[in-house]
Amino acid sequence: MLLISIEGIDGSGKTTVAKEIVRRLKEKGKNATYTKEPFTEDITGIIQRVGWNDPIALTLLFAADRRIHVRWMEEQNVDAIITDRYIHSTIAYQSVMGIDEKWIRNVNSKFPYPDLVILLDLDPTIASSRIKKGDIFDFPEKRKTLEKVRNKYLELAAMEHFLIVNADKPFEEVINSIMFYLLDQIT
């Protein structure tokens, strides 16, 4: 089974892209499934109650959620699992909130590492315009946070050889570039 993580800042199109990848893989005869993090509604509820200002609690809650998620993934009998966020989201977001990256990696060290990480790279100003109203952050603060997270993702991508895709391109171009790469890897 191939584990593919779709990463990027809020508003970069991860959900739409992940679901389209699954659809196209199925069209090509591959047994693929979509999933996302956070995975469980129970832990998502706790995260919302605890709030987004405690990065240690967030790291641990996301790790607990990921454990349940990984157990679910291990039960799947598929060629590929496409996950909308995974370990690198925790690393990117919680490290810019001041948590030591080594500690985050240690907390997540028992989880399978993705076979491929696809980073949907997008300017935070464009991402902010895509984010639905009612977001939990006000926009000036959100843009600053997104800029830091984007920079962290790009740093991770350089160290770990992510597939970086310009998410500001037309949707079809984004998907085609990913599928070209993926089909070469899967076949």
C-alpha positions in Angstrom: 0.0 0.0 0.0 1.2 3.5 -0.9 0.6 6.2 1.7 0.5 9.7 0.0 0.1 12.8 2.1 -1.3 16.0 0.7 0.1 19.0 2.6 -0.1 22.7 2.3 -1.4 25.8 4.2 -5.0 26.4 4.8 -6.8 27.3 1.6 -4.2 25.6 -0.7 -6.8 23.1 -2.1 -5.7 19.9 -0.3 -9.2 18.4 0.1 -10.2 19.1 -3.5 -6.9 17.8 -4.9 -6.8 14.7 -2.6 -10.4 13.7 -3.6 -9.6 14.2 -7.3 -6.4 12.1 -7.1 -8.5 9.3 -5.6 -11.1 9.6 -8.4 -8.5 9.5 -11.1 -6.6 6.6 -9.6 -9.8 4.7 -9.5 -10.4 5.5 -13.2 -7.0 4.0 -13.9 -8.0 0.8 -12.1 -6.2 1.5 -8.9 -7.9 0.8 -5.6 -7.5 4.1 -3.7 -9.2 5.7 -0.8 -9.4 9.2 0.6 -9.0 10.1 4.3 -8.1 13.2 6.3 -6.7 14.5 9.5 -8.0 15.3 12.0 -9.6 11.9 11.6 -12.0 11.4 14.6 -14.8 13.8 15.5 -14.3 13.1 19.2 -10.7 14.4 19.2 -11.6 17.2 16.9 -14.2 18.3 19.4 -11.5 18.2 22.2 -9.2 20.2 20.0 -11.9 22.8 19.5 -12.6 23.0 23.3 -9.0 23.1 24.3 -8.4 25.8 21.8 -5.6 26.5 19.2 -3.4 28.4 21.6 -1.8 25.4 23.4 0.6 23.9 20.9 1.7 21.1 23.3 -1.9 19.9 23.8 -2.5 20.3 20.1 0.6 18.1 19.2 -0.5 15.4 21.7 -4.1 15.5 20.6 -3.2 15.3 16.9 -0.9 12.4 17.7 -3.7 10.6 19.5 -6.0 11.2 16.6 -3.2 10.0 14.2 -2.9 6.7 16.2 -6.6 6.0 15.6 -6.2 7.1 12.0 -3.2 4.8 11.4 -5.0 1.8 12.8 -7.9 2.5 10.4 -5.4 2.8 7.5 -3.8 -0.5 8.4 -7.2 -2.2 8.0 -7.6 -0.9 4.4 -6.9 -3.3 1.6 -6.0 -0.7 -1.1 -3.3 0.2 -3.5 -3.1 3.8 -2.2 -4.3 5.9 0.7 -4.4 9.6 0.0 -4.6 11.6 3.2 -5.5 15.3 3.4 -2.9 16.2 6.0 -0.7 13.9 8.1 2.5 14.2 10.2 4.0 17.1 8.3 1.0 19.3 9.1 1.7 18.8 12.8 5.4 19.6 12.3 4.7 22.7 10.2 1.9 24.2 12.3 3.1 23.3 15.8 6.7 24.2 15.2 5.8 27.7 14.1 3.8 27.9 17.4 7.1 27.4 19.2 7.2 23.6 19.8 10.6 21.9 19.2 10.5 20.0 15.9 12.6 17.2 17.3 10.0 16.6 20.1 7.1 16.7 17.5 9.0 14.1 15.4 9.6 12.0 18.5 5.9 12.1 19.5 5.1 10.9 15.9 7.9 8.5 15.5 5.8 5.3 15.8 3.6 6.2 12.8 4.3 5.1 9.3 6.0 7.6 7.2 4.3 8.6 3.9 5.8 7.2 0.7 5.2 10.5 -0.9 4.4 14.0 0.4 2.8 16.4 -2.1 3.1 20.0 -1.0 0.5 22.3 -2.6 2.4 25.6 -2.4 0.4 28.8 -2.4 1.0 32.4 -1.5 -0.8 33.1 1.8 -2.6 36.1 0.4 -4.3 33.9 -2.2 -4.9 31.2 0.4 -6.6 33.7 2.7 -9.0 34.8 -0.1 -9.9 31.1 -0.6 -10.6 30.4 3.1 -14.3 30.4 4.0 -15.7 33.2 6.1 -16.0 32.3 9.8 -12.5 31.1 10.0 -11.3 30.9 13.6 -8.4 33.4 13.0 -8.8 37.0 12.0 -7.2 37.6 8.6 -4.2 39.7 9.4 -3.1 37.2 12.0 -4.0 34.3 9.8 -1.8 35.6 6.9 1.2 36.0 9.2 0.7 32.5 10.5 0.2 31.1 7.0 3.4 32.7 5.8 5.4 31.1 8.7 3.8 27.7 8.0 4.4 28.0 4.3 8.1 28.8 4.9 8.3 25.8 7.3 6.7 23.5 4.7 9.2 24.7 2.0 12.0 24.0 4.5 10.7 20.5 5.1 10.2 20.0 1.4 13.8 20.8 0.7 15.1 18.5 3.4 12.7 15.6 2.6 12.2 15.8 -1.1 8.5 16.5 -1.3 6.8 16.9 -4.7 6.1 20.6 -4.7 3.2 21.7 -6.9 2.3 25.4 -7.5 -1.3 25.5 -6.2 -2.0 28.8 -7.9 -2.0 27.2 -11.3 -5.3 26.1 -12.9 -6.8 23.1 -11.1 -6.4 20.8 -14.2 -2.8 21.7 -14.5 -2.2 21.0 -10.7 -3.9 17.6 -11.0 -2.2 16.6 -14.2 1.3 17.3 -12.9 0.5 15.2 -9.8 -1.0 12.4 -11.7 1.9 12.3 -14.2 4.3 11.8 -11.3 2.0 9.4 -9.3 1.3 7.1 -12.2 5.0 6.8 -12.9 5.5 5.8 -9.2 2.6 3.4 -8.9 3.1 1.4 -12.1 
